[in-house]
Amino acid sequence: TGVVRSTFSDSALRNRQPSLRSVVRVRVFLGATATNGKDKNMSETETILWFDFETFGSLSRPWDRGRSGPYRRRDRPSQFGAIRTDLDLQPVGDPIEIRCTPPIDEPPSIGACLVTGIGPQDTLDDGVPEHVFFEQVLEEMSTPGSICTGWNSLGYDDDIIRFGAWRNLLPTYDREWKHGNRRFDLLAAFRMA
């Protein structure tokens, strides 16, 4: 995985305006070079997978010591949505939507269901069990040359994936580095702007 570096030159930071150099840095990080050539380490068919998770949330427990959610280790997914684009942001393939049936051992949070608009009854007809859900999500994210991108994905969505894969005995980190794959978080890029 790449390390997000500052994307603005010193003068741009003072003026709060992005320079051409900063835009080139972001494009290089996402996989396109300034000369539109391919780096020898990059896949010939690099794509960006824009994704987001919705969860059923989880209820607080006595051992949470009054802390309110989200509880990333216990939150169970309700939906995964994604769209794959090329580096010029042109859609590649159909949008992806996978729904997950609610687990028996973790009751959903009413607040999370109200925020997302997805209740347990909404996933009973077209949802799949959690282990099948994570197999399908990891298959999409493990497509060679994928740059998995989301909003706050490093702070929340990646934990949902890791703990879900761990619960279902699936490889937790292979999607991040195998086949030239990478991750990128738009929230971090916007914070630097």
N, C-alpha and C positions, 0 to 999 in steps of 0.2 A: 504494500500500500504506500501511496505517496504521502509525504508530509506537507500539510498546507503551509505555505510560506506567505509572507507578506506579499500582496499583489500590487502594491502601490509604491512608486518611487518616493523619495523623501519630499521632493517639491510637491508632488501630487497630494501627499498627506497634509502638507501645510495649507494647500489651496483647496483641499477636499474635492479635487477633480481627478478622475482616473486618467492616467497617461496612456499613450499607445503601447508603451512598454508593459503596463499592467495588464492590458487586454491580451497581449501576446502571451504573457505568463500564464493566465488562466486557460487560454486555448492550449498551450503546451501541456499544462497539467491534465486537461481533459483528453489529450491524445493527439491533437492536431498541431503540427509544427508550423512555424512562421512561413516556411517555404512551401507548405502544402505537401511536403514529402513525408515519407513514413520513416520512423526511427526503426533501427534493426530489431529492437526489442518489442515493438508494437505488433499487434496482430493485424493482418491485412483487412479484416472485417470487424473493426472496432465499432461498437454501438454503445449508446447510453441508455440504461434502463432506469427510467424515472419511476419511482415506486413510493408507496405509502401503506402503512398498516392501520387498521382500525381494530380496537380490542374491546373485549367485554369488561375489561377492568378486573378488579378483585376487591373483596371486602377487607377492611382492616381487621387485624387480629390483636389479641391482648398483648402479644410480645412486640407489637409495633410501637409501643410506648407513646400512643397518641398521635403519631405521625400519620398524616393523611397521604393518599396515593398520589401519583401512580406507583404501583409496586411492579417494577419491570420484571422482577424474577418470577412473579406469580401471575401477571396479566396474561390472559389467554386471547389469542387472535380471533377476530370475527370475520375479517376480510383483508385480502391483499389485492391492491390494485396497482397496475403498472402499464406503462407504454414504452416501447422501445423505439429509439430514433437513431439516425446516423449522426455523425459529428456536425452536420449542417442542420440538425434538428428537423429533418424530414422523417415522418413516421415510417417505421419498418414493421410490417406485420400488423396483426390486429391487437387492440387493447386487451390486457390480461386482467381478469377478475376471478379470484378464487375465494370462496366462502368456507368457513370452518364451523362445524357444529359445536355447541357449547359443551364443555367437559362436565362430567358428573361431580368430580371432586372439588371444583372451584366455582362457587356460585357467582354469577355475573353481578357487577355493580349497576344499580339502577341509574346512577348518575352517568356512568359511561355509556349506557344504552341510550339515554336521552340525548347526550351530546352527539353521538354518532348516528343516531336514528336507526340503528340495527339492533333489534331485540333477538333473544334466543329463538323465538318462533320463526323469525325471518330466515334463519339458516337451516332449519330442519329439512326443508324440501330439496334445496340445491347445494347444501353444504357437505363437506367431506370430513371424516374424522381427523383429529389433529396430526397424527403421524403421516397421513396421506397429504394433508395440507402442506406440511413442512417439506415433504419430499418434492412436491410440485414447485414450491417457492424456491427451494435450493436448486432445483433443476433449471429454472429460469435464470437465477442469479449466477449459475455456474456456466452459462453459455460462454464459450471462448471469446475473449475480447470485450467482455461486458465492463462498463464503468457504471456501477450501481450508485445512483444519485437520488437523494431525497432531501426533504426539509427537516433538519434536526435528526437526520438518520443516524449519525454517530452517537447522539445523546440518548435516543430512545429506541428507534426501530432496530438497530443492530443488537441491542440487548434482547428484544423480543425474539429475534432470529436465533441468537446464541442460546438463550435459555430454552427455547422451544426445541431446537435441534438437540440440545443436551438431554432434555426430558424424553425425547424419542429416539435416543441412541443414534443420532446422525452426525456426520462430521460438522463441527461448528465453525471452522475457519477456512476450509478449502475454497469456498466461494470467493474469498477475499484476495487470493493470490494465484491460484492455479490458472493455467491457460492465459496468463497475461491479464487477469482481471484486476480491477481496482475499485476503490470506493471514493465517493466525494460527497460532501455535505454542503448544500447551498447556504445554510444558516451561517456556517463559519465564514464563507465567502462574503456574505452580506454584512457580517459583523466587522470584517476588515475594511469594508467600503466606508 
